[in-house]
Amino acid sequence: MIRNSHLPDLGDPPADMVVASEPLTIRVSAAVRLSGLSRSRIYELIQSGDLATHKVGRTTLIPYRSLKHLVIGSD
């Protein structure tokens, strides 16, 4: 393991800590790239309620699980 001398060693994470291997949310532009769907189709799916979203200020975030479930049908 490479150690950076000016940063403190935080050790290993606790055993009960969940480390995400995929993002919690993605932006619409990332949903377009990942799914292969057009930007307008993504917004249609949002409008119809088939794709969940969360607004943070002016940013529309899509839960990654929602997009994954829509595209490949798994949770």
One Martini backbone bead per residue (centre of mass of N, CA, C, O) as a GRO file, in nm:
protein
   75
    1MET     BB    1   0.097   0.036   0.021
    2ILE     BB    2   0.044   0.368  -0.025
    3ARG     BB    3   0.189   0.639   0.151
    4ASN     BB    4   0.103   0.952   0.284
    5SER     BB    5   0.282   1.154   0.499
    6HIS     BB    6   0.057   1.409   0.517
    7LEU     BB    7  -0.145   1.182   0.598
    8PRO     BB    8  -0.354   1.026   0.781
    9ASP     BB    9  -0.409   0.721   0.933
   10LEU     BB   10  -0.732   0.555   0.921
   11GLY     BB   11  -0.743   0.283   0.833
   12ASP     BB   12  -0.978   0.064   0.851
   13PRO     BB   13  -1.283  -0.002   0.800
   14PRO     BB   14  -1.549  -0.089   0.932
   15ALA     BB   15  -1.726  -0.383   0.910
   16ASP     BB   16  -2.022  -0.219   0.890
   17MET     BB   17  -1.929  -0.075   0.643
   18VAL     BB   18  -2.052   0.064   0.352
   19VAL     BB   19  -1.932   0.016   0.019
   20ALA     BB   20  -1.969   0.171  -0.270
   21SER     BB   21  -1.972   0.053  -0.620
   22GLU     BB   22  -2.200   0.258  -0.673
   23PRO     BB   23  -2.386   0.506  -0.732
   24LEU     BB   24  -2.656   0.669  -0.604
   25THR     BB   25  -2.629   0.903  -0.821
   26ILE     BB   26  -2.728   1.065  -1.134
   27ARG     BB   27  -2.717   1.234  -1.407
   28VAL     BB   28  -2.863   1.274  -1.703
   29SER     BB   29  -2.606   1.253  -1.876
   30ALA     BB   30  -2.525   0.974  -1.757
   31ALA     BB   31  -2.784   0.822  -1.835
   32VAL     BB   32  -2.740   0.847  -2.135
   33ARG     BB   33  -2.465   0.700  -2.153
   34LEU     BB   34  -2.544   0.430  -2.000
   35SER     BB   35  -2.822   0.358  -2.170
   36GLY     BB   36  -2.865   0.496  -2.475
   37LEU     BB   37  -3.054   0.711  -2.428
   38SER     BB   38  -3.219   0.978  -2.473
   39ARG     BB   39  -3.282   1.271  -2.328
   40SER     BB   40  -3.587   1.279  -2.394
   41ARG     BB   41  -3.649   0.992  -2.285
   42ILE     BB   42  -3.569   1.042  -1.996
   43TYR     BB   43  -3.783   1.267  -1.949
   44GLU     BB   44  -4.026   1.088  -2.010
   45LEU     BB   45  -3.973   0.885  -1.776
   46ILE     BB   46  -3.997   1.095  -1.557
   47GLN     BB   47  -4.286   1.203  -1.623
   48SER     BB   48  -4.420   0.902  -1.595
   49GLY     BB   49  -4.253   0.754  -1.339
   50ASP     BB   50  -4.024   0.534  -1.440
   51LEU     BB   51  -3.822   0.760  -1.322
   52ALA     BB   52  -3.648   0.854  -1.068
   53THR     BB   53  -3.615   1.158  -0.863
   54HIS     BB   54  -3.392   1.432  -0.755
   55LYS     BB   55  -3.384   1.753  -0.622
   56VAL     BB   56  -3.093   1.983  -0.635
   57GLY     BB   57  -3.203   2.240  -0.699
   58ARG     BB   58  -3.132   2.229  -1.047
   59THR     BB   59  -3.068   1.932  -1.001
   60THR     BB   60  -3.099   1.617  -1.158
   61LEU     BB   61  -3.145   1.311  -0.987
   62ILE     BB   62  -3.066   0.964  -1.038
   63PRO     BB   63  -3.114   0.671  -0.931
   64TYR     BB   64  -2.928   0.410  -1.015
   65ARG     BB   65  -3.137   0.183  -0.958
   66SER     BB   66  -3.358   0.292  -1.145
   67LEU     BB   67  -3.201   0.265  -1.409
   68LYS     BB   68  -3.122  -0.031  -1.383
   69HIS     BB   69  -3.411  -0.142  -1.369
   70LEU     BB   70  -3.503  -0.032  -1.642
   71VAL     BB   71  -3.280  -0.165  -1.828
   72ILE     BB   72  -3.237  -0.475  -1.670
   73GLY     BB   73  -3.453  -0.558  -1.433
   74SER     BB   74  -3.289  -0.495  -1.169
   75ASP     BB   75  -3.193  -0.436  -0.810
   0.00000   0.00000   0.00000
